[in-house]
Amino acid sequence: MAETRRVGRPRDPELERRAHLAARSVYAERGWNGFTLDEVARRSGVGKGSLYLRWPSKAALLVEAVRARTRFIAEIDTGELRSDLIEFATRWMAYLRTDDGKLVGRLSVDAHRVPQLEDVLAGDPYPEHVRATRAIVRRGIDRGELPPGTSVALVADLVAGGVTNHVGATPPHLREQAGAESAEYVAALVDAVVAGVRATA
């Protein structure tokens, strides 16, 4: 299993922040083929040796840097399933429309052709934002808002996948309109998923 961080190295939040920011910037501009630790070191002001002390490879750094921007999902807990899912879908949609959000899709595509990225992702197949989304669904089941035995992965994937597909499939000339109507779309999506799960239980 691939490791994304060497054990025992003290964390330095400021160093990580600078390295993450530089890594995302380089990847956004140059893609995987132009992504180098030399350039990350130059932009971040962090020595290349220090980067290697914290990340065993450039793939490990890149995956962590991209995923670091999705930690906002772990903060969502309104106490009610529908509002949790709507909040998640709203934030996820907004995130996917940002430059950082677009890197999630690029990373997924590159992982299919770059063994180093595939190995790192295989070592952590359920990143924090996936676990947090599924935790929302589990809390809903525990509160009785969804039937016992409901597939946690199915509900989370339907909501996240619906949002991701909507953002990706919206043509450029309709993006402004889609943004203005996003609240209605998100509510309809969540209600359809929840109603469907309840009806088929």
NORZI-V888201 format. One record per residue. N is the residue number from 1. RES is the residue in three letters. PSI is psi in degrees with one decimal (NA if undefined). D_FIRST is the distance of its C-alpha to the first C-alpha in Angstrom with 2 decimals. Layout:
N|RES|PSI|D_FIRST ; N|RES|PSI|D_FIRST
This chain:
1|MET|133.8|0.00 ; 2|ALA|142.5|3.80 ; 3|GLU|137.6|6.49 ; 4|THR|-9.1|9.69 ; 5|ARG|141.8|12.03 ; 6|ARG|134.9|12.99 ; 7|VAL|139.1|14.17 ; 8|GLY|-11.9|17.95 ; 9|ARG|123.1|19.29 ; 10|PRO|141.4|22.07 ; 11|ARG|141.2|21.96 ; 12|ASP|96.2|24.77 ; 13|PRO|-38.5|25.34 ; 14|GLU|-42.0|27.85 ; 15|LEU|-45.1|25.72 ; 16|GLU|-42.3|22.85 ; 17|ARG|-46.4|25.47 ; 18|ARG|-41.1|26.95 ; 19|ALA|-42.4|23.75 ; 20|HIS|-46.2|22.63 ; 21|LEU|-45.3|26.15 ; 22|ALA|-39.9|26.34 ; 23|ALA|-44.7|23.00 ; 24|ARG|-38.5|24.18 ; 25|SER|-46.7|27.56 ; 26|VAL|-43.9|26.51 ; 27|TYR|-40.7|24.24 ; 28|ALA|-37.4|27.09 ; 29|GLU|-36.1|29.59 ; 30|ARG|-10.5|27.85 ; 31|GLY|-176.4|24.91 ; 32|TRP|-41.5|21.75 ; 33|ASN|-27.4|23.88 ; 34|GLY|8.2|25.85 ; 35|PHE|115.1|23.16 ; 36|THR|149.5|23.18 ; 37|LEU|-27.1|22.48 ; 38|ASP|-44.8|26.06 ; 39|GLU|-37.1|27.41 ; 40|VAL|-42.9|25.27 ; 41|ALA|-42.1|26.56 ; 42|ARG|-45.1|30.07 ; 43|ARG|-32.7|30.19 ; 44|SER|-20.5|28.59 ; 45|GLY|15.5|30.45 ; 46|VAL|129.9|27.33 ; 47|GLY|146.5|27.02 ; 48|LYS|-38.0|24.35 ; 49|GLY|-38.7|23.53 ; 50|SER|-35.2|23.11 ; 51|LEU|-44.0|20.69 ; 52|TYR|-25.2|18.47 ; 53|LEU|-24.3|18.83 ; 54|ARG|-28.0|17.32 ; 55|TRP|127.6|14.84 ; 56|PRO|-12.0|12.99 ; 57|SER|165.3|13.96 ; 58|LYS|-29.1|16.42 ; 59|ALA|-42.3|14.00 ; 60|ALA|-41.8|12.36 ; 61|LEU|-45.5|16.00 ; 62|LEU|-46.6|17.22 ; 63|VAL|-45.5|14.91 ; 64|GLU|-40.4|15.74 ; 65|ALA|-42.0|19.34 ; 66|VAL|-44.1|19.84 ; 67|ARG|-22.8|18.42 ; 68|ALA|-25.3|20.43 ; 69|ARG|-3.1|23.55 ; 70|THR|8.9|22.86 ; 71|ARG|-14.0|23.02 ; 72|PHE|-23.4|26.63 ; 73|ILE|-32.9|25.75 ; 74|ALA|-16.4|24.88 ; 75|GLU|-12.2|28.53 ; 76|ILE|117.7|30.07 ; 77|ASP|88.7|31.85 ; 78|THR|-11.4|35.48 ; 79|GLY|1.8|35.96 ; 80|GLU|134.2|36.55 ; 81|LEU|-51.9|34.29 ; 82|ARG|-46.6|36.27 ; 83|SER|-33.2|36.62 ; 84|ASP|-47.0|32.94 ; 85|LEU|-38.0|31.96 ; 86|ILE|-41.9|34.69 ; 87|GLU|-43.6|33.61 ; 88|PHE|-50.5|30.00 ; 89|ALA|-38.5|31.19 ; 90|THR|-46.8|33.69 ; 91|ARG|-38.6|31.30 ; 92|TRP|-41.6|28.63 ; 93|MET|-45.7|31.41 ; 94|ALA|-40.5|32.71 ; 95|TYR|-44.4|29.33 ; 96|LEU|-21.3|28.65 ; 97|ARG|-7.1|32.04 ; 98|THR|167.5|31.24 ; 99|ASP|-40.3|29.96 ; 100|ASP|-38.8|26.73 ; 101|GLY|-33.9|26.37 ; 102|LYS|-22.8|26.81 ; 103|LEU|-24.0|23.69 ; 104|VAL|-46.8|21.58 ; 105|GLY|-40.8|22.98 ; 106|ARG|-41.2|22.72 ; 107|LEU|-41.4|19.02 ; 108|SER|-42.0|18.49 ; 109|VAL|-45.7|20.74 ; 110|ASP|-31.5|19.25 ; 111|ALA|-23.4|15.70 ; 112|HIS|-16.1|17.38 ; 113|ARG|-7.2|18.59 ; 114|VAL|106.9|16.31 ; 115|PRO|-36.4|13.13 ; 116|GLN|-43.3|11.95 ; 117|LEU|-40.9|12.50 ; 118|GLU|-41.2|11.05 ; 119|ASP|-42.7|7.59 ; 120|VAL|-44.2|8.05 ; 121|LEU|-35.3|9.64 ; 122|ALA|-29.2|7.22 ; 123|GLY|-15.7|4.95 ; 124|ASP|69.8|8.51 ; 125|PRO|-18.8|10.58 ; 126|TYR|82.0|13.40 ; 127|PRO|172.6|14.58 ; 128|GLU|-41.2|17.56 ; 129|HIS|-29.5|20.19 ; 130|VAL|-45.4|19.02 ; 131|ARG|-39.9|18.93 ; 132|ALA|-39.0|22.28 ; 133|THR|-42.6|23.85 ; 134|ARG|-30.2|23.04 ; 135|ALA|-34.9|24.39 ; 136|ILE|-45.3|27.63 ; 137|VAL|-42.0|27.95 ; 138|ARG|-40.6|27.26 ; 139|ARG|-37.2|29.98 ; 140|GLY|-39.5|32.29 ; 141|ILE|-43.9|31.83 ; 142|ASP|-33.1|32.45 ; 143|ARG|-3.5|35.62 ; 144|GLY|12.1|36.83 ; 145|GLU|-17.9|36.71 ; 146|LEU|151.8|34.66 ; 147|PRO|148.4|35.16 ; 148|PRO|143.7|33.10 ; 149|GLY|-1.5|30.45 ; 150|THR|137.9|29.96 ; 151|SER|111.4|26.62 ; 152|VAL|-45.3|25.01 ; 153|ALA|-40.0|22.69 ; 154|LEU|-48.8|25.76 ; 155|VAL|-47.6|27.91 ; 156|ALA|-42.0|25.41 ; 157|ASP|-36.8|24.53 ; 158|LEU|-42.7|28.24 ; 159|VAL|-51.1|29.23 ; 160|ALA|-42.9|26.48 ; 161|GLY|-37.5|26.73 ; 162|GLY|-43.2|30.50 ; 163|VAL|-46.4|30.59 ; 164|THR|-44.7|28.15 ; 165|ASN|-39.6|30.17 ; 166|HIS|-45.6|33.42 ; 167|VAL|-44.7|32.60 ; 168|GLY|-30.7|31.34 ; 169|ALA|-10.5|34.27 ; 170|THR|119.5|37.00 ; 171|PRO|155.1|39.02 ; 172|PRO|-39.7|39.94 ; 173|HIS|-9.0|43.56 ; 174|LEU|2.4|42.68 ; 175|ARG|-39.2|40.09 ; 176|GLU|-44.1|42.74 ; 177|GLN|-42.3|44.18 ; 178|ALA|-38.9|40.81 ; 179|GLY|-39.7|40.10 ; 180|ALA|-27.8|43.47 ; 181|GLU|11.4|42.84 ; 182|SER|-36.1|39.24 ; 183|ALA|-42.9|40.29 ; 184|GLU|-41.0|42.08 ; 185|TYR|-46.3|39.25 ; 186|VAL|-46.1|36.65 ; 187|ALA|-42.6|39.00 ; 188|ALA|-39.5|39.79 ; 189|LEU|-50.3|36.15 ; 190|VAL|-44.3|35.24 ; 191|ASP|-38.4|38.44 ; 192|ALA|-42.1|37.88 ; 193|VAL|-49.1|34.38 ; 194|VAL|-44.3|35.54 ; 195|ALA|-39.6|38.76 ; 196|GLY|-40.9|37.03 ; 197|VAL|-43.0|34.68 ; 198|ARG|-38.0|37.66 ; 199|ALA|-28.2|39.81 ; 200|THR|2.0|37.47 ; 201|ALA|NA|36.49
